[in-house]
C-alpha cells in the first residue's frame, strides 16, 4: 500500500460537533500506524483498529455523516493491511477470507461515494489501484485481474488518474498476458506454497496415509504391517495434502513460472527435511504404541507394575527394619566394651560422628519437608547437611539393594547435588542472562548460590540414593535389546518414581499445597452451613492438585523424559554412568524444557521470592527477568507448531535459555499470572506496599512501550484490568490507566473483555483469572507465523 489517503479525506472535513467520532477514527488510524512501526507487526493490532471502525461505521449516518467517507477509506486500508500480513505469514485460510472482504469493502467504498467530487474520487481511485497492485504483488493474478477490470471499466472511476496509471502500468500488462504455465512450473510454485490450514487437517491426512499403507502391506505380507510403513504412509499423506493445497491456491493454479520469491532447491530441501521429520515422528510413535499393546509390551508393563507394587509394599518394612541399624550401627555395642584401646575409642567416636551427622541430615530433610515454617530457621544449617545427606542417600541405596558399594553411591549423591545447582540456574534462583561480563557473571553466580536455600540440595542427595536403588530394583532382569521395549521399560521405571515425586516434592514440599487449599476454602465459606464448609474444604484440598507441578511430573515422563530415561536404562539405572547420562540430558534438555512448559512458581515461597525481592529492591532487570521466565511458557506440543526447524528443535537444547531466552512467541503461564493477581489483591498473605506497586506499574508501562516485550506487556496489562477492584491498590491502578490511556491501544486490549472476577472464593477467582488470560489457539498460531515469516526470515 502507498501513502494512506485517509489523512487527506479526514483533513478536508470541517470540525464537527461530534468530536468523539473523529477521535475514534484517529484512534484506529494511530493503532494502524503503530502496528506498521513495529519490527514484527501484530495481527491483533490491525484487528483491534478494524473493530473500532467496524463498530463505529453504522452509527456515522446519524451522528456524523461526513465521516462515512474517511471511515470507508480506512476500512479498505485496514483490510488490505491485514491481507498483506496474512499473506506474509502464510496464513492461507485467513488470506482467502480477507481477499473476499477486501473485494466487498472496495465495492462498498465505490458504491457509497461514487457521487463525490473529483478530489474524493481520486482518493478512491488511488486506494483501489493500490489494492489491485497489492494483489498483483502477491501473485494472486485472478483476484488482481478481477479488481483491475472492475476499476478500469467502471463508469465513473475509469476517468481517474489512478485508473489511467494502472492501465498503463507493467503490472496490468502482465496480468492480461498471464497464462497458467506448464505442470513443472505449477509444481515449483505449489511446492513453495505447500501448506495445511490446520493441525487437525495435517493429523487426519497422516492418519489416512498411514492406515492406507499399513492395510496394503498387511494384504500382501502375511507378517502384518510394520510401524515404519505406517510412518511412511503418514508422511506420504501429509505431503500429498500440503502439495494439493499448494496447487489449488491462487499461486499454484495461476502459475506462469516459478516466481522470484521461490527457490526450487531450497524449497525441495526444506520440504524433504520436514517430511523426513514426519516419518520419524509417526514411525517412532507408532512403534512405541505397537510395542505397548503387544504381548511383549504388556508383559513388561504387568511385570514392572507388580514389581513396583511389591517395592512400595516393602517400603515400610525397609524403613522399620533397616533404617534404625543404618543410623545406629555398632555404636552402642562398641561403647559397651569394658576395656577399650585408644584406637577403639577413636573408632567409636568416628562411628558416632558418622551416624550422628547422617541422622542430623535426615532430621533436616524431614523438617524442611514436613514443617514448612521451620525452613527459615534451619536454612542456615543446610550447607552443613549436604555431605552427610550424600552419605545417608548412599546408605539408603545400599540398604535397599543389599550391596556394599558406598563410594559408587556417593558419586551419584555428588552428581545429584550438582544437578540441584543446575535447577537453581534454570528456575532463576541463579541468573546469568542479564550480566554484562564474565567476571560479573561469576560473581553473581557465586553470590546467588551462597544465598540460595540449600535444603533443596540436601533433599536431592538423599532422594537420589532412594530413586537410584529403586530403579535398580525395578531393573533386576536383563535389559531388552529392542529400542521400543527399552523405551517402554524406561517409562515404567520412571513412572514407578511418580508417587515419590508427588508425595515428597509435591505434597510434602508444598508444590501441591493441600493445606492451603483446605484453609482457603474453609475461610472463604464462612457463614455457610457446617456441612457445606467441610465440602468446600475437601474440594479446595483436591483442587490443590491442579497445579503446573502435577502436569510437569505427569506429562514429562512419556515426552521429554524418554531420551534421558532410555539412556540411563540402557547402561544401568543404578549406576554412576547411567545417573550421569540421565543428569546430563536432563540438564541440557528435559529439566529446562519441563520448567519452560510448566513454570512451578505457584507452589513454594522460594520459587517466587525473586519477584518479591525485585519489587522491594526496585531492581527492574531482576523483575523483568522473573516475569519473562515465570509468566511465559512453552506449549506441550511445541514441535508441532509452524516454527522454523531450528525453533522446533529448541527443547533439545533448552538450557540455552539461561543465557539467551528464546525469541519465538511463548504462551502466557496463567497459573503464575493468577498468583500475581492474588499478590496485587493482597489475598494470599503477601501484601505489596504502595512503593512496590508503583514500581510494578512503572515497569509495566515501560514494557508496554517496548515492541520486543509485546506479549509479556499484554498479559500484565490484562492482569491489571482484572485487578481493578484490588482493595489495597484500586486507586493506583485507576490512576495508571487514566494517565496512560494509550496503553490498551498499544497492546490491542479491549478493557470490556477483562472485568474483575465476580467470584468470592479465591480458588474460583484464580480459575476465572486463568480463563480470562488464556491465549486463544488461533492467536498463538498467528503469532508464530508472524515471528517466522516477518521477523526471522527478513
TASULTA-V340953 format. One record per residue. SS is DSSP state (helix for helix, strand for strand, loop for the rest). PSI is psi as a letter, one per 40 degrees, with the letter a starting at -180 (none if undefined). OMEGA is omega in whole degrees, -180 to 180 (* if undefined). Layout:
{{SS | PSI | OMEGA} {SS | PSI | OMEGA}}
//
This chain:
{{loop | i | 178} {loop | a | 179} {loop | h | -175} {loop | h | 174} {loop | e | -174} {helix | d | -176} {helix | d | 180} {helix | d | 180} {helix | d | -176} {helix | d | -176} {helix | e | 180} {loop | e | -177} {loop | h | 178} {loop | i | 178} {loop | h | -176} {loop | i | 175} {loop | d | -177} {loop | g | -179} {helix | d | 180} {helix | d | 180} {helix | d | 176} {helix | d | 179} {helix | d | 180} {helix | d | 178} {helix | d | 177} {helix | d | 177} {helix | d | 179} {helix | d | 179} {helix | d | 179} {helix | d | 178} {helix | d | 178} {helix | d | 179} {helix | d | 177} {helix | d | 179} {helix | d | -180} {helix | d | -179} {helix | e | -179} {loop | i | 177} {loop | d | 177} {loop | g | -177} {loop | i | -178} {loop | h | -178} {helix | d | -178} {helix | d | 176} {helix | d | 176} {helix | d | 179} {helix | d | 179} {helix | d | 178} {helix | d | 180} {helix | d | 179} {helix | d | 178} {helix | d | 180} {helix | d | -179} {helix | d | -180} {helix | d | -178} {helix | d | -171} {helix | d | -179} {loop | d | -177} {loop | e | -170} {helix | d | 180} {helix | d | -177} {helix | d | -173} {helix | d | -178} {loop | g | -175} {loop | d | 180} {loop | d | -177} {helix | e | 180} {helix | d | -179} {helix | d | 177} {helix | d | 178} {helix | d | 180} {helix | d | 175} {helix | d | -179} {helix | d | 178} {helix | d | 178} {helix | d | -178} {helix | d | 179} {helix | d | 178} {helix | d | 178} {helix | d | 178} {helix | d | 179} {helix | d | 177} {helix | d | 179} {helix | d | 180} {helix | d | 178} {helix | d | 178} {helix | d | -178} {helix | d | -179} {loop | e | 175} {loop | f | 173} {loop | g | -171} {helix | d | -180} {helix | d | 178} {helix | d | 180} {helix | d | 179} {helix | d | 178} {helix | d | -175} {helix | d | 174} {helix | d | 178} {helix | d | 179} {helix | d | 177} {helix | d | 179} {helix | d | -179} {helix | d | -178} {helix | d | 176} {helix | d | 178} {helix | d | 178} {helix | d | 180} {helix | d | -178} {helix | d | -179} {helix | d | -178} {helix | d | -170} {loop | f | -179} {loop | e | -180} {loop | e | 179} {loop | i | 177} {loop | i | -174} {helix | d | -180} {helix | d | 179} {helix | d | 178} {helix | d | 178} {helix | d | 178} {helix | d | 178} {helix | d | 179} {helix | d | 177} {helix | d | 179} {helix | d | -179} {helix | d | 180} {helix | d | 179} {helix | d | 179} {helix | d | 179} {helix | d | 178} {helix | d | 177} {helix | d | 178} {helix | d | 179} {helix | d | 179} {helix | d | 178} {loop | e | -176} {loop | f | 175} {loop | g | -168} {helix | d | -178} {helix | d | -179} {helix | d | 178} {helix | d | 180} {helix | d | 177} {helix | d | 180} {helix | d | -179} {helix | d | -180} {helix | d | 179} {helix | d | -178} {helix | d | -174} {helix | d | -179} {loop | e | 179} {loop | i | -175} {loop | d | -175} {loop | d | -171} {helix | e | 176} {helix | e | -179} {helix | e | -179} {loop | i | 178} {helix | d | -180} {helix | d | 179} {helix | d | 179} {helix | d | 179} {helix | d | 180} {helix | d | -179} {helix | d | -179} {loop | e | -175} {loop | i | 177} {helix | d | -180} {helix | d | -179} {helix | d | 179} {helix | d | 179} {helix | d | 179} {helix | d | -178} {helix | d | -179} {loop | e | -174} {loop | h | 173} {loop | i | -172} {loop | d | -179} {loop | i | -177} {loop | i | -174} {helix | d | 179} {helix | d | 178} {helix | d | 178} {helix | d | -180} {helix | d | 179} {helix | d | -179} {helix | d | 179} {helix | d | 178} {helix | d | 180} {helix | d | -177} {loop | e | 177} {loop | h | -175} {loop | i | 173} {loop | h | -177} {loop | d | -176} {loop | i | 179} {helix | d | 179} {helix | d | 177} {helix | d | 178} {helix | d | -179} {helix | d | -179} {helix | d | 177} {helix | d | 178} {helix | d | 179} {helix | d | 180} {helix | d | 179} {helix | d | 179} {helix | d | 180} {helix | d | 180} {helix | d | -180} {helix | d | -179} {helix | d | 179} {helix | d | 177} {helix | d | 179} {helix | d | 179} {helix | d | -180} {helix | d | -176} {helix | e | -177} {loop | h | -177} {loop | e | -179} {loop | e | 179} {loop | a | -175} {loop | i | 176} {loop | h | 178} {helix | d | -179} {helix | d | 172} {helix | d | 175} {helix | d | 178} {helix | d | 178} {helix | d | 177} {helix | d | 178} {helix | d | 178} {helix | d | 180} {helix | d | 179} {helix | d | 180} {helix | d | 179} {helix | d | 180} {helix | d | -180} {helix | d | -178} {helix | d | 179} {helix | d | 177} {helix | d | 178} {helix | d | 177} {helix | d | 180} {helix | d | -174} {helix | e | 174} {loop | i | -175} {helix | d | -180} {helix | d | -178} {helix | d | -177} {helix | d | -179} {loop | e | -169} {loop | h | 172} {loop | d | 178} {loop | i | 175} {loop | h | -174} {loop | i | -177} {loop | d | -178} {loop | e | 179} {loop | i | 174} {loop | h | -172} {helix | d | -179} {helix | d | -180} {helix | d | -180} {helix | d | 180} {helix | d | -180} {helix | d | 180} {helix | d | -179} {helix | d | 180} {helix | d | 180} {helix | d | 179} {helix | d | -179} {helix | d | 174} {helix | d | 176} {helix | d | 177} {helix | d | -180} {helix | d | -179} {helix | d | -179} {helix | d | -178} {helix | d | -179} {helix | d | -180} {helix | d | 180} {helix | d | 179} {helix | d | 177} {helix | d | -180} {helix | d | 180} {helix | d | 179} {helix | d | 178} {helix | d | -177} {helix | d | -178} {helix | e | 180} {loop | i | 179} {helix | d | 179} {helix | d | 180} {helix | d | 179} {helix | d | 177} {helix | d | 179} {helix | d | -178} {helix | d | -178} {helix | d | -179} {helix | d | -178} {helix | d | 175} {helix | d | 178} {helix | d | -179} {helix | d | 178} {helix | d | 178} {helix | d | 178} {helix | d | -178} {helix | d | 180} {helix | d | 179} {helix | d | 179} {loop | e | -177} {helix | d | 180} {helix | d | 179} {helix | d | 178} {helix | d | -178} {helix | d | -175} {helix | d | -173} {helix | d | -170} {helix | d | -179} {helix | d | 178} {helix | d | 177} {helix | d | 180} {helix | d | -177} {helix | d | -178} {helix | d | 177} {loop | b | -177} {loop | e | -176} {helix | d | -177} {helix | d | -179} {helix | d | 180} {helix | d | -178} {helix | e | -177} {loop | e | 179} {loop | i | -179} {loop | d | -179} {loop | h | -178} {loop | i | 176} {loop | i | 178} {helix | d | 179} {helix | d | 180} {helix | d | 178} {helix | d | 178} {helix | d | 180} {helix | d | 179} {helix | d | 180} {helix | d | 178} {helix | d | 177} {helix | d | -179} {helix | d | 179} {helix | d | -178} {helix | d | -175} {helix | d | 175} {helix | d | 179} {helix | d | 178} {helix | d | 178} {helix | d | 179} {helix | d | 178} {helix | d | 178} {helix | d | 179} {helix | d | 178} {helix | d | 180} {helix | d | -178} {helix | d | -179} {helix | d | 180} {helix | d | -178} {helix | d | -170} {helix | d | -176} {loop | g | -171} {helix | d | -176} {helix | e | -180} {helix | e | -173} {helix | d | -180} {helix | d | -178} {helix | d | -176} {helix | e | -177} {helix | d | -176} {helix | d | -179} {helix | e | -176} {helix | d | 180} {helix | d | 180} {helix | d | -176} {helix | e | -175} {helix | d | -179} {helix | d | 175} {helix | d | 178} {helix | d | 176} {helix | d | 178} {helix | d | -180} {helix | d | 178} {helix | d | 179} {helix | d | 179} {helix | d | 176} {helix | d | 179} {helix | d | 179} {helix | d | -180} {helix | d | -180} {helix | d | -174} {helix | e | -179} {loop | f | -177} {loop | i | 176} {loop | g | -178} {loop | f | -174} {helix | d | -175} {helix | d | 179} {helix | d | -178} {helix | d | 174} {helix | d | 177} {helix | d | 179} {helix | d | 177} {helix | d | 178} {helix | d | 179} {helix | d | 179} {helix | d | 177} {helix | d | 177} {helix | d | 177} {helix | d | 177} {helix | d | 176} {helix | d | 177} {helix | d | 177} {helix | d | 175} {helix | d | 178} {helix | d | -173} {helix | d | -179} {loop | e | 176} {loop | e | 175} {loop | d | 173} {loop | h | -175} {loop | h | 178} {loop | e | -167} {loop | d | -172} {loop | e | -176} {loop | i | -172} {loop | d | -177} {loop | i | 180} {helix | d | -179} {helix | d | 180} {helix | d | 178} {helix | d | 179} {helix | d | 178} {helix | d | 179} {helix | d | -179} {helix | d | -179} {helix | d | 180} {helix | d | -179} {helix | d | 179} {helix | d | -179} {helix | d | -177} {helix | e | -177} {loop | i | 177} {loop | h | -175} {loop | e | 177} {helix | d | 178} {helix | d | 180} {helix | d | 176} {helix | d | 180} {helix | d | -179} {helix | d | -179} {helix | d | -179} {helix | d | -177} {helix | d | 179} {helix | d | 176} {helix | d | 180} {helix | d | -175} {helix | d | 177} {helix | d | 179} {helix | d | 178} {helix | d | 177} {helix | d | 176} {helix | d | 177} {helix | d | 179} {helix | d | -175} {loop | f | -178} {loop | d | -175} {loop | i | 178} {loop | i | -179} {loop | h | 178} {loop | i | 179} {loop | d | 180} {loop | h | -173} {helix | d | -180} {helix | d | 176} {helix | d | 177} {helix | d | 178} {helix | d | 179} {helix | d | 177} {helix | d | 179} {helix | d | -180} {helix | d | 179} {helix | d | 179} {helix | d | -178} {helix | d | 179} {helix | d | 177} {helix | d | 177} {loop | e | -174} {helix | d | 179} {helix | d | 178} {helix | d | 180} {helix | d | -178} {helix | d | -178} {helix | d | -173} {helix | c | -176} {helix | d | -178} {helix | c | -174} {helix | d | -174} {helix | d | -179} {loop | e | 172} {loop | f | 162} {loop | d | 170} {loop | g | -170} {loop | g | -180} {helix | d | -178} {helix | d | 180} {helix | d | 179} {helix | d | 179} {helix | d | -178} {helix | d | -180} {helix | d | -177} {helix | d | 179} {helix | d | -180} {helix | d | -177} {helix | e | -179} {loop | e | 177} {loop | h | -179} {loop | e | 178} {loop | i | 175} {loop | i | -173} {helix | d | -180} {helix | d | 178} {helix | d | 178} {helix | d | 177} {helix | d | 179} {helix | d | 178} {helix | d | 180} {helix | d | 179} {helix | d | 179} {helix | d | 179} {helix | d | 177} {helix | d | 179} {helix | d | -179} {helix | e | 179} {loop | d | 179} {loop | e | -180} {loop | g | -175} {loop | i | 176} {helix | d | -179} {helix | d | -179} {helix | d | 178} {helix | d | -180} {helix | d | -175} {helix | d | -178} {helix | d | -173} {helix | e | -178} {loop | d | -176} {loop | d | -178} {loop | e | -178} {loop | c | -171} {loop | e | 180} {loop | e | -173} {helix | d | -179} {helix | d | -179} {helix | d | -178} {helix | d | 179} {helix | d | 179} {helix | d | -179} {helix | d | -180} {helix | d | -177} {helix | d | -178} {helix | e | -180} {loop | h | -177} {loop | d | -177} {loop | f | 179} {loop | i | -180} {helix | d | 180} {helix | d | 177} {helix | d | 179} {helix | d | -180} {helix | d | 179} {helix | d | -180} {helix | d | -180} {helix | d | -179} {helix | d | 180} {helix | d | 179} {helix | d | -180} {helix | d | -177} {helix | d | -170} {helix | c | -167} {helix | d | -176} {helix | d | 179} {helix | d | 177} {helix | d | -180} {helix | d | -179} {helix | d | 174} {helix | d | 180} {helix | d | -179} {loop | g | 177} {loop | h | -172} {loop | f | -174} {loop | d | -171} {loop | e | -174} {loop | c | -174} {loop | i | -179} {helix | d | -175} {helix | e | -178} {helix | d | 174} {loop | e | 172} {helix | d | 178} {helix | d | 177} {helix | d | -177} {helix | d | 179} {helix | d | 179} {helix | d | 178} {helix | d | 180} {helix | d | -176} {helix | e | -177} {loop | f | -179} {loop | g | -176} {helix | d | -180} {helix | d | -180} {helix | d | -180} {helix | d | -180} {helix | d | 179} {helix | d | 178} {helix | d | -177} {helix | d | 179} {helix | d | -175} {helix | d | -171} {helix | d | -175} {loop | e | 176} {strand | i | -178} {strand | i | 178} {loop | h | 178} {loop | i | -179} {loop | d | -178} {loop | f | -178} {helix | d | -177} {helix | e | -177} {helix | e | 176} {loop | i | -173} {loop | f | 175} {loop | i | 168} {loop | i | -177} {helix | d | -180} {helix | d | 180} {helix | d | 177} {helix | d | -178} {helix | e | -178} {helix | d | -179} {helix | d | 180} {helix | d | 179} {helix | f | -175} {helix | e | 179} {helix | d | -180} {helix | e | 178} {helix | d | -179} {helix | d | -176} {loop | e | -177} {loop | g | 180} {loop | i | -178} {loop | i | 179} {loop | e | -179} {loop | i | -176} {loop | i | 174} {loop | i | 178} {strand | i | 175} {strand | h | 176} {loop | g | -169} {helix | d | 177} {helix | d | 179} {helix | d | 179} {helix | d | 177} {helix | d | 175} {helix | d | 179} {helix | d | 176} {helix | d | 178} {helix | d | 180} {helix | d | 179} {helix | d | 179} {helix | e | -176} {loop | f | -172} {loop | e | -179} {loop | f | 176} {loop | e | 179} {loop | g | -177} {loop | h | 179} {loop | h | 174} {loop | i | -178} {helix | d | -180} {helix | d | 178} {helix | d | 178} {helix | d | 177} {helix | d | 178} {helix | d | 178} {helix | d | 180} {helix | d | 178} {helix | d | 179} {helix | d | 178} {helix | d | 178} {helix | d | 180} {helix | d | 179} {helix | d | -180} {helix | d | 180} {loop | e | 177} {loop | h | -177} {helix | d | -178} {helix | e | -178} {helix | f | -175} {helix | d | -176} {helix | d | -180} {helix | d | -178} {helix | d | 180} {helix | d | 179} {helix | d | -178} {helix | d | 179} {helix | d | 173} {helix | d | 179} {helix | d | 179} {helix | d | 175} {helix | d | 179} {helix | d | -178} {loop | e | -178} {loop | e | 179} {loop | e | -179} {loop | h | -178} {loop | d | -177} {loop | d | -171} {loop | e | -179} {helix | d | -177} {helix | d | -179} {helix | d | 179} {helix | d | 178} {helix | d | 179} {helix | d | 180} {helix | d | -178} {helix | d | 177} {helix | d | -179} {helix | d | -177} {loop | g | -177} {loop | e | -179} {loop | e | -174} {helix | d | -177} {helix | d | -179} {helix | d | 177} {helix | d | -174} {loop | e | 177} {loop | f | -178} {loop | h | 173} {loop | h | -176} {helix | d | -179} {helix | d | -179} {helix | e | -177} {loop | f | 176} {loop | i | 178} {loop | i | 180} {loop | i | -179} {loop | e | -178} {loop | i | 180} {loop | d | -179} {loop | h | -176} {helix | d | 179} {helix | d | -179} {helix | d | 176} {helix | d | 177} {helix | d | 180} {helix | d | 179} {helix | d | 178} {helix | d | 179} {helix | d | -180} {helix | d | -179} {helix | d | -175} {helix | e | 178} {loop | h | 180} {loop | h | 180} {loop | i | -175} {helix | d | -178} {helix | d | 178} {helix | d | 179} {helix | d | 179} {helix | d | 178} {helix | d | 179} {helix | d | 177} {helix | d | 178} {helix | d | 180} {helix | d | -179} {helix | d | -174} {helix | d | -170} {helix | d | -175} {helix | e | -175} {helix | d | -175} {helix | d | -172} {loop | e | 177} {loop | none | *}}
//
